[in-house]
Amino acid sequence: MPDQQSIRNIAIIAHVDHGKTTLVDKMLRQAGAFRENQVVAERVMDSNPLERERGITILAKNTSVRWKGTKINIVDTPGHADFGGEVERILRMVDGVLLVVDAFDGPMPQTRFVLRKALALGRTPIVVINKIDRPGADPMRVHDEVLDLFIELEADETQLEAPVVYASAREGVATMDMDVPAVDLKPLFDTILSRVPPAPNDVVSPFQMLVSTIDYSPYLGRLAIGRIERGTVRVGEQVSLLSIGLTSVQQARVTKLFVYEGLERIEVEEAFAGDVVSLAGLEDVEIGSTVTNPSAQEPLEGISVEEPTISVDFLVNNSPFAGREGKFVTSRQLRERLYKELERNVALRVEDTDATDTWTVQGRGELHLTILMETIRREGFEFQVSRPRVITRESSTGERLEPYEELSIDVPEEFLGAVIEKLGPRRAEMIEMKNPGQGMVRLLYKIPAR
């Protein structure tokens, strides 16, 4: 039986392009996750071709490194608010978060979105001020901005005392003090071991796990991924699958069991409380379900997912150019593919309409929907889409509510007037105007999504 003190579970939070995926790369390399002569792509965690092209993380991914005999499970989270459905679930699997912030840009709107969720769940933060070697970097100013953000998001006292690590992910170095030259990532690893609480280690109680995310394998079917909250699980064991709100209870058998070592999924015979695992054999598993020992069917609190804000219609292509691009062109094929997406894309909604060749798809934002369109287009589906529409709701008092977004603009000082003038007719309200220097001004607005 393993020493249960030896697991730490952390998520990495960062705004798009602040160097999060590069940092994970270097952590894997320095902790010896790759063989000496292994050829490894840069940004190894962004495996999806769309992620590589756009330089963003869309899907949450799991990996692990070993440092001083401790296994550190690292979950890479999407930085974009449109993928909030992914973020919420990931934070339920971990005990600490690495907040990666660019030493020039400082905290950005998307950092704020994910950090708010992490702090509300009581996760232990470690601040990594990255790109300290970037021209114009000002780590001390950014340190103060991060503290201001923590205070604004109502962090508790222990969260406010978060350790700060200064790093250059590209160079693979970190230091706790800007006056001490950085050599490698050892200070970061040591901070994770000392500050992030060990994973839950109750191996005696009956097995219980919350399904935080789902993967799909053509050979094994749906794979339930989550952290074991308590107990142990073995291959061949009978388990109960409790749906959200206990609307149904199903019995199933664990046919395969995997844990994460480096970037590999390793098949094991049994796994213990605290580790992040992937189970095969649960046919109808949904995100937010609880998997338990049949003798103790106690559900864990499900996962609330942000409501969609934008909808768009997908239609069968009936234009003069029909049949030129895709292999899958019929309404049945398109409908099947859209409903299949719901299996792993929890923040999405798909509805049939009165027309047999049209479906309404609702998502968290434009990026969420465009990534879906591009993904299925590359799979060979041909379709048309309508103009996007915002989704309005009625409050309890009968007032019409519409989605709002936070808009952050960096603009050279001489164009400031023109930008402010353009935003006036779009009903944008200025929240603040900052001057970080180097002739640039940063504007923060609240603006209707429409």
C-alpha positions in Angstrom: 0.0 0.0 0.0 1.5 3.4 -1.0 2.5 6.2 1.4 -0.6 8.4 1.0 1.3 11.5 2.0 3.0 11.2 -1.3 0.4 12.7 -3.6 -0.2 16.4 -4.4 -3.0 17.5 -6.8 -2.6 20.9 -8.5 -4.3 22.8 -11.3 -2.5 25.5 -13.4 -4.4 28.7 -14.0 -3.3 31.4 -16.5 -4.5 33.8 -19.1 -4.0 32.9 -22.7 -0.3 33.2 -23.7 1.1 33.7 -20.2 3.3 30.6 -20.5 1.3 28.0 -18.6 1.7 25.1 -21.1 5.5 25.9 -21.5 5.9 25.8 -17.8 4.3 22.3 -17.6 6.7 21.3 -20.4 9.7 22.4 -18.4 8.4 20.8 -15.2 8.0 17.5 -17.0 11.5 17.7 -18.4 13.3 18.7 -15.2 11.5 16.1 -13.1 12.7 13.4 -15.6 9.3 12.5 -17.1 11.0 12.0 -20.5 13.8 9.5 -21.4 17.2 11.0 -22.2 16.9 10.6 -26.0 13.1 11.0 -26.3 12.0 13.5 -28.9 9.3 15.6 -27.5 7.3 18.4 -29.2 7.2 21.9 -27.6 4.0 22.6 -25.6 3.5 18.9 -25.3 0.2 19.4 -23.3 -1.6 21.2 -26.2 -2.2 17.9 -28.1 -5.3 19.0 -30.1 -4.4 20.5 -33.5 -6.7 23.5 -32.9 -4.9 24.2 -29.6 -1.5 24.2 -31.4 -2.7 26.5 -34.1 -4.4 29.0 -31.8 -1.9 28.7 -29.0 -4.6 28.2 -26.4 -5.7 25.4 -24.1 -9.3 24.2 -24.8 -9.5 20.8 -23.1 -8.3 20.1 -19.6 -5.5 17.5 -19.5 -3.9 15.4 -16.8 -0.2 14.7 -16.3 2.1 13.9 -13.4 5.7 14.4 -12.3 7.6 12.8 -9.4 9.7 15.0 -7.2 11.6 13.8 -4.1 9.4 10.6 -3.9 6.1 12.6 -4.2 3.7 12.2 -7.1 2.4 15.6 -8.3 -0.7 15.3 -10.4 -0.9 18.4 -12.7 -4.1 19.4 -14.5 -3.8 22.0 -17.2 -7.0 24.1 -17.3 -8.3 26.3 -20.1 -7.7 30.0 -19.5 -10.7 31.2 -21.5 -14.0 32.0 -19.8 -15.9 30.2 -22.7 -14.5 26.9 -21.3 -15.7 27.6 -17.7 -17.5 24.2 -17.9 -14.0 22.6 -18.0 -12.5 24.8 -15.3 -15.2 24.2 -12.6 -14.8 20.4 -12.8 -11.0 20.5 -12.7 -10.9 22.5 -9.5 -12.9 19.9 -7.8 -10.1 17.3 -8.4 -7.3 19.4 -6.9 -6.1 20.9 -3.5 -3.9 23.7 -4.8 -3.6 26.0 -7.8 -0.6 27.5 -9.6 -1.5 31.0 -10.8 0.8 31.9 -13.7 0.9 35.6 -14.4 3.0 37.4 -17.1 5.6 39.8 -15.5 4.7 42.5 -18.0 0.9 42.1 -18.6 -0.1 41.4 -15.0 -3.4 39.7 -14.1 -5.8 39.7 -17.0 -9.7 39.2 -17.1 -9.5 35.5 -17.8 -7.1 35.0 -14.9 -9.7 36.7 -12.7 -12.5 34.4 -13.9 -10.7 31.1 -13.0 -9.1 32.5 -9.9 -12.4 33.6 -8.4 -13.7 30.0 -8.7 -10.5 28.5 -7.2 -10.6 30.9 -4.2 -14.3 30.3 -3.6 -13.6 26.6 -3.4 -10.9 27.2 -0.8 -8.0 26.0 -2.9 -4.4 26.9 -1.8 -2.8 29.3 -4.4 0.9 29.6 -5.4 1.6 32.7 -7.5 4.1 32.2 -10.4 5.2 35.5 -11.9 6.4 34.2 -15.3 8.5 35.8 -18.1 10.8 37.7 -15.7 13.3 37.9 -18.6 10.8 39.6 -21.0 11.7 43.1 -22.1 9.8 45.7 -20.0 9.0 43.1 -17.3 8.2 44.6 -13.9 7.7 41.6 -11.5 7.3 43.9 -8.4 4.5 45.9 -9.9 2.8 42.7 -11.0 3.2 41.2 -7.5 1.2 44.2 -6.1 -1.4 43.8 -8.8 -1.9 40.1 -7.9 -2.3 41.1 -4.2 -4.9 43.7 -5.2 -6.8 41.0 -7.2 -6.7 38.6 -4.3 -8.2 41.3 -2.0 -10.8 42.2 -4.6 -11.9 38.5 -5.0 -12.2 38.2 -1.2 -9.4 35.7 -0.6 -9.1 34.5 3.0 -6.0 35.2 5.2 -4.1 32.0 4.3 -4.8 32.6 0.5 -3.5 36.2 0.8 -0.2 34.9 2.2 0.3 32.8 -1.0 4.0 32.3 -1.8 5.3 34.0 -4.9 7.8 32.3 -7.3 9.5 34.4 -10.0 10.1 32.3 -13.1 11.0 32.1 -16.7 9.2 29.1 -18.1 11.0 29.4 -21.5 14.4 29.1 -19.7 13.1 26.6 -17.2 14.3 28.6 -14.1 12.6 29.9 -10.9 13.6 31.8 -7.8 11.8 33.0 -4.6 13.8 36.2 -4.5 14.6 38.5 -7.5 18.1 39.2 -6.0 18.9 35.5 -6.1 19.8 34.2 -9.6 17.4 31.5 -10.9 19.1 28.2 -11.9 16.3 25.6 -12.3 12.7 24.9 -11.2 13.6 23.4 -7.8 12.2 26.3 -5.8 8.9 25.8 -7.6 8.8 22.1 -6.9 9.8 22.6 -3.2 7.1 25.3 -2.8 4.4 22.9 -4.2 5.5 20.1 -1.7 5.5 22.5 1.3 2.4 24.6 0.6 -0.2 22.4 -1.2 -2.0 20.1 1.2 -1.6 16.3 0.7 -4.5 14.6 -1.2 -7.2 12.9 1.0 -5.8 9.6 2.3 -8.7 7.7 3.8 -8.2 4.3 2.2 -10.3 2.4 4.9 -13.8 3.9 4.1 -15.9 2.6 1.2 -14.8 3.8 -2.3 -16.2 7.1 -3.5 -15.2 9.3 -6.5 -16.8 12.3 -8.3 -16.6 12.1 -12.1 -15.0 15.4 -13.1 -14.4 14.8 -16.8 -15.0 12.2 -19.4 -12.7 10.8 -22.1 -13.7 8.5 -25.0 -11.7 5.6 -26.3 -12.8 3.7 -29.5 -11.9 0.4 -27.7 -13.0 1.0 -24.1 -16.0 3.4 -24.6 -16.4 6.2 -22.1 -13.7 6.7 -19.5 -14.7 8.4 -16.2 -11.9 10.6 -14.9 -11.8 12.0 -11.3 -10.0 12.0 -8.0 -10.7 9.1 -5.6 -12.2 10.9 -2.5 -11.9 7.9 -0.2 -11.3 4.1 -0.2 -9.7 2.0 -2.9 -10.9 0.6 -6.3 -9.8 -2.6 -8.1 -10.3 -3.9 -11.6 -13.3 -6.3 -11.7 -15.1 -4.7 -8.7 -18.8 -3.9 -8.8 -19.5 -0.2 -8.3 -22.7 1.9 -8.2 -23.1 4.9 -10.5 -25.2 7.7 -8.9 -26.5 10.4 -11.3 -26.7 14.0 -10.3 -29.7 14.6 -8.0 -29.9 10.8 -7.5 -32.4 10.5 -10.3 -31.0 7.0 -11.1 -28.6 4.4 -9.6 -26.9 1.9 -11.9 -24.6 -1.0 -11.2 -21.5 -1.5 -13.3 -18.1 -3.3 -13.2 -14.7 -1.7 -13.5 -13.1 -3.3 -16.5 -9.9 -1.2 -16.7 -8.2 1.2 -14.4 -5.6 3.8 -15.3 -3.4 6.3 -13.5 -1.2 9.1 -15.0 2.6 8.9 -15.0 4.2 11.7 -17.0 2.1 12.0 -20.2 1.3 8.3 -20.2 -1.9 6.6 -19.0 -0.7 3.5 -17.1 -2.9 0.5 -16.6 -3.0 -0.6 -12.9 -4.9 -3.3 -10.9 -5.9 -1.0 -8.0 -5.8 2.7 -7.0 -6.1 4.5 -3.7 -7.7 7.6 -2.2 -6.1 10.9 -3.4 -5.0 9.7 -6.8 -6.5 11.0 -10.1 -7.7 7.9 -12.1 -9.6 7.0 -15.2 -12.1 4.1 -15.0 -13.5 2.1 -18.0 -16.7 0.0 -17.9 -19.2 2.6 -16.9 -21.4 2.9 -20.0 -23.8 5.7 -19.1 -21.5 7.8 -16.9 -22.1 11.5 -16.9 -20.0 14.4 -15.7 -20.9 15.2 -12.1 -22.0 11.6 -11.3 -20.6 9.8 -8.2 -19.1 6.4 -8.4 -19.3 4.5 -5.1 -19.0 1.2 -3.4 -22.5 -0.5 -3.7 -22.6 -0.8 0.1 -22.3 3.0 0.7 -24.2 4.9 -2.0 -23.5 8.4 -0.8 -23.4 11.0 -3.6 -20.9 13.8 -3.7 -22.0 17.3 -4.4 -22.5 17.6 -8.2 -20.9 20.2 -10.4 -22.7 23.3 -11.4 -21.9 24.5 -14.9 -22.2 28.1 -16.1 -25.3 28.7 -18.2 -24.9 29.4 -22.0 -24.9 33.0 -23.2 -24.9 32.7 -27.0 -26.9 30.5 -29.4 -26.5 29.7 -33.1 -28.5 27.5 -35.5 -26.8 24.6 -37.3 -28.5 23.7 -40.6 -28.0 21.1 -43.2 -26.1 22.7 -46.2 -28.8 23.4 -48.8 -26.8 26.1 -50.7 -25.7 25.8 -54.3 -22.3 24.6 -53.0 -23.7 21.6 -51.1 -21.7 18.4 -51.2 -18.5 20.1 -52.3 -16.5 19.9 -49.0 -17.7 17.3 -46.6 -18.4 13.6 -46.5 -21.2 13.8 -43.9 -24.0 15.9 -45.3 -27.3 14.4 -44.1 -29.5 15.7 -41.3 -29.2 12.4 -39.4 -25.4 12.5 -39.5 -25.3 16.1 -38.3 -27.8 15.6 -35.6 -26.0 12.5 -34.3 -22.7 14.4 -34.2 -24.1 17.4 -32.3 -25.8 15.2 -29.7 -22.6 13.2 -29.3 -20.7 16.4 -28.4 -22.9 16.7 -25.3 -21.1 13.6 -23.9 -18.0 15.5 -23.1 -18.8 19.2 -23.6 -20.9 19.9 -20.5 -21.5 23.7 -21.0 -23.1 23.0 -24.4 -26.9 22.6 -25.1 -28.4 21.2 -28.3 -32.1 21.4 -29.1 -34.3 20.2 -32.0 -36.3 22.9 -33.7 -39.6 22.7 -35.7 -37.5 22.3 -38.9 -36.2 18.8 -39.4 -32.9 20.1 -40.8 -32.1 22.7 -38.1 -30.8 22.5 -34.5 -30.2 25.3 -32.0 -26.8 25.0 -30.2 -26.2 27.1 -27.1 -22.7 27.8 -25.8 -20.7 29.9 -23.3 -19.5 32.3 -26.0 -18.3 32.8 -29.5 -15.0 30.9 -29.0 -16.8 28.0 -27.5 -19.1 27.7 -30.5 -16.4 28.4 -33.2 -14.2 25.7 -31.7 -17.1 23.2 -32.0 -17.8 24.3 -35.7 -14.1 24.0 -36.7 -13.7 20.6 -34.9 -16.6 19.0 -36.7 -15.8 20.7 -40.0 -12.4 19.0 -39.9 -14.1 15.7 -39.2 -15.8 16.0 -42.6 -19.2 17.4 -41.7 -20.8 19.9 -44.0 -23.3 22.4 -42.5 -24.5 26.0 -42.5 -24.7 28.2 -39.4 -26.9 31.2 -38.6 -25.8 34.5 -37.1 -25.1 34.2 -33.4 -27.8 35.5 -31.0 -27.4 36.4 -27.3 -29.6 34.4 -24.9 -31.8 36.7 -22.6 -33.5 35.6 -19.4 -36.2 37.0 -17.2 -35.5 37.8 -13.6 -37.9 37.0 -10.8 -39.3 40.5 -11.1 -39.9 40.1 -14.8 -37.0 42.3 -15.8 -35.1 41.2 -19.0 -31.5 40.2 -18.4 -28.8 39.9 -21.0 -25.2 38.6 -20.8 -22.4 41.2 -20.2 -18.7 40.8 -20.8 -15.6 42.4 -19.4 -13.5 44.0 -22.1 -9.8 44.8 -21.6 -8.0 46.9 -24.2 -4.3 47.8 -24.4 -3.9 50.8 -26.7 -1.1 53.3 -27.5 -1.8 56.7 -25.9 -2.3 58.5 -29.2 -5.2 56.3 -30.2 -7.0 56.5 -26.9 -9.7 59.0 -28.0 -10.6 57.0 -31.1 -11.1 53.8 -29.1 -13.2 55.5 -26.4 -15.3 57.1 -29.2 -16.0 53.7 -30.9 -17.1 52.1 -27.6 -19.7 54.8 -26.8 -22.4 53.6 -29.2 -21.8 50.0 -28.2 -23.2 50.8 -24.7 -19.8 50.1 -23.0 -19.2 51.4 -19.5 -15.7 52.2 -18.5 -14.7 50.6 -15.2 -11.1 51.8 -15.0 -8.2 53.3 -17.0 -4.6 52.4 -16.1 -1.2 53.5 -17.5 1.3 50.6 -17.1 4.0 52.7 -18.9 5.8 52.4 -22.2 3.3 54.7 -23.9 0.4 52.2 -23.5 -2.9 52.6 -21.7 -5.1 49.8 -20.4 -8.9 50.3 -20.5 -11.3 48.1 -18.7 -15.0 48.1 -19.8 -18.3 46.4 -19.1 -20.1 45.8 -22.4 -23.3 43.9 -23.5 -22.4 40.7 -25.3 -24.6 41.6 -28.2 
